[in-house]
Amino acid sequence: MALTPHHWHATAAAWSLHHTRGALVRRATDAALQRGEALIAAGPISSPTYGTRHAVGGHGDPVSATLTLDHTPPSVGSWGELISRLDGRLGWLARQVGGTPRVVRPLERVIDVIPRLAPGTARVVHRHLVDELAWVSALPIDWTPVRRPLTGVDCPACATRQLTVQCAGPVDAWTVVCVCRCTGVGCRCGVVGAVEGVPHIWRRADVIGAVAGGAR
């Protein structure tokens, strides 16, 4: 089955979400490490009145153990909950589209099945993935979209705007996009299964190949 713009948009969103989920996991790991360092630094703490305060307390230390934890970074556990929330929703999506059970991680199951979806289903999956990507991207994590301009190449459709390469995921999954929209059948974009109103998207390999072919 020929892949349509809906398939490529869904694939690009899935790999962007894969990249963003990695940033969320790193943030959760950093928070856990910071919490561990805070616990180590918290005890023992020297007390001018009662000697040494230990996190476990004791008869020699009437000060509550909670005082040694005052500077522990808050909401450490919530990062794990956010990951579970994301994976739960992606697991639901994978089950809806019949992702291959042999692929363990839900997002990778979705990526695996996208090329086999009907165009309309791929469009719905893309919408779900964009919603999840927007949710994760709004979190305070160190993440930026993996995109870069494609210089020296005109948009095949409008021939005026700057093309952008979406670089998340393996190279064969990279795509090229333009903000101009497809006019459907007969559009200059030349995309198989062109869909009116959908932002233009091409496989990077196809765009680069067309440029190389035109230069010969």
Backbone hydrogen bonds, N-H to C=O, Kabsch-Sander energy under -0.5 kcal/mol:
donor,donor_aa,acceptor,acceptor_aa,energy
7,H,4,T,-0.6
8,W,4,T,-2.0
9,H,5,P,-2.8
10,A,6,H,-2.1
11,T,7,H,-2.5
12,A,8,W,-2.5
13,A,9,H,-2.3
14,A,10,A,-2.3
15,W,11,T,-2.3
16,S,12,A,-2.1
17,L,13,A,-2.3
18,H,14,A,-2.1
19,H,15,W,-2.1
20,T,16,S,-2.3
21,R,17,L,-3.0
22,G,18,H,-1.6
23,A,19,H,-1.4
24,L,20,T,-2.0
25,V,21,R,-2.5
26,R,22,G,-2.2
27,R,23,A,-2.1
28,A,24,L,-2.2
29,T,25,V,-2.4
30,D,26,R,-2.7
31,A,27,R,-2.2
32,A,28,A,-2.0
33,L,29,T,-2.3
34,Q,30,D,-2.6
35,R,31,A,-2.1
36,G,32,A,-2.1
37,E,33,L,-2.5
38,A,34,Q,-2.2
39,L,35,R,-2.2
40,I,36,G,-2.0
41,A,37,E,-2.4
42,A,38,A,-1.5
43,G,39,L,-0.9
43,G,40,I,-0.5
45,I,53,R,-1.7
47,S,51,G,-3.7
51,G,47,S,-1.5
52,T,50,Y,-0.7
53,R,45,I,-2.5
57,G,54,H,-1.9
61,D,58,G,-1.6
67,L,64,S,-1.5
68,T,65,A,-1.3
69,L,66,T,-1.3
70,D,67,L,-1.0
72,T,69,L,-1.9
76,V,73,P,-0.5
79,W,75,S,-0.7
79,W,76,V,-1.0
80,G,76,V,-0.7
81,E,77,G,-1.6
82,L,78,S,-2.2
83,I,79,W,-2.0
84,S,80,G,-2.3
85,R,81,E,-2.4
86,L,82,L,-2.4
87,D,83,I,-2.9
88,G,84,S,-2.3
89,R,85,R,-1.9
90,L,86,L,-2.4
91,G,87,D,-2.5
92,W,88,G,-2.0
93,L,89,R,-2.1
94,A,90,L,-2.6
95,R,91,G,-2.0
96,Q,92,W,-1.9
97,V,93,L,-1.7
98,G,94,A,-0.6
98,G,95,R,-0.5
99,G,94,A,-2.9
103,V,100,T,-1.8
104,V,102,R,-0.7
109,R,105,R,-1.9
110,V,106,P,-2.0
111,I,107,L,-2.4
112,D,108,E,-2.2
113,V,109,R,-1.6
114,I,110,V,-1.6
116,R,113,V,-1.8
117,L,114,I,-1.8
122,A,118,A,-2.6
123,R,119,P,-2.0
124,V,120,G,-1.7
125,V,121,T,-2.7
126,H,122,A,-2.5
127,R,123,R,-1.8
128,H,124,V,-2.1
129,L,125,V,-2.6
130,V,126,H,-2.5
131,D,127,R,-2.0
132,E,128,H,-2.1
133,L,129,L,-2.6
134,A,130,V,-2.4
135,W,131,D,-1.9
136,V,132,E,-2.6
137,S,133,L,-2.5
138,A,134,A,-1.1
139,L,136,V,-1.7
141,I,139,L,-2.4
143,W,141,I,-1.5
147,R,145,P,-1.5
148,R,165,V,-1.8
150,L,163,L,-2.3
151,T,149,P,-0.9
153,V,150,L,-0.8
155,C,161,R,-0.6
159,A,155,C,-1.3
163,L,150,L,-0.5
163,L,153,V,-0.5
164,T,177,V,-2.1
165,V,148,R,-3.4
166,Q,164,T,-0.5
166,Q,175,T,-3.3
167,C,146,V,-2.7
167,C,165,V,-0.7
168,A,146,V,-0.5
173,A,170,P,-2.1
174,W,171,V,-1.6
175,T,166,Q,-1.4
176,V,202,W,-3.0
177,V,164,T,-2.8
178,C,200,H,-1.5
182,C,198,V,-2.6
187,C,184,G,-2.4
190,G,187,C,-1.3
194,A,191,V,-1.1
196,E,194,A,-0.5
197,G,182,C,-3.1
198,V,195,V,-1.7
200,H,180,C,-2.4
202,W,176,V,-2.5
204,R,174,W,-2.0
207,V,203,R,-1.8
208,I,204,R,-2.8
209,G,205,A,-2.2
210,A,206,D,-2.1
211,V,207,V,-2.0
212,A,208,I,-2.4
213,G,209,G,-2.4
214,G,210,A,-2.1
215,A,211,V,-1.2
216,R,212,A,-0.6
216,R,213,G,-0.7
